[in-house]
Amino acid sequence: MMNNLSDRLETIEEEIKKIKFIAEELADIPFGSIDQSSRKRMHALARTAAAAFVTCEIGLNYDQAKYYFKRHRTSFYHYNKKHLSYMENPKIYPEYYEFYTTLRDLYMNNDESLFKSKRTYDFYQEIEKAQQQQKAIERRLKKLNEEAKLLGLWRKF
């Protein structure tokens, strides 16, 4: 069961990589640039759009997004604030508006995209939650085994 869960979580990571790949391709920047700390205009544009897409459209929370984008959680507050202002008034930053809508359309119109449906994403969220619960149970069992050893009641459970 553990392999099945980890395979599904790897699927989530692969989908996030697809989104970042599409953004890097659109921005014509080297692959992997979104995860770097470059402040160049096109890098920041691609990073902001991809991060806003996974948090606003797909529904990843900031703690999950920070793992996939290798950024601090607070960066996503900034990305979403900028995203909302740029999308509400496209005249502020028309390149962003065009970039984001193109990114969204390319991902959502791809037949192989898993997160086109909110239901699919919710399913993967449930799997991730179950895996976290399983890890917590394993840690608790390990701690109980250590306490049993100290009390002389050791038995491998």
Order of alpha helices (4+ residues) and beta strands (2+ residues): alpha-alpha-alpha-alpha-alpha-alpha
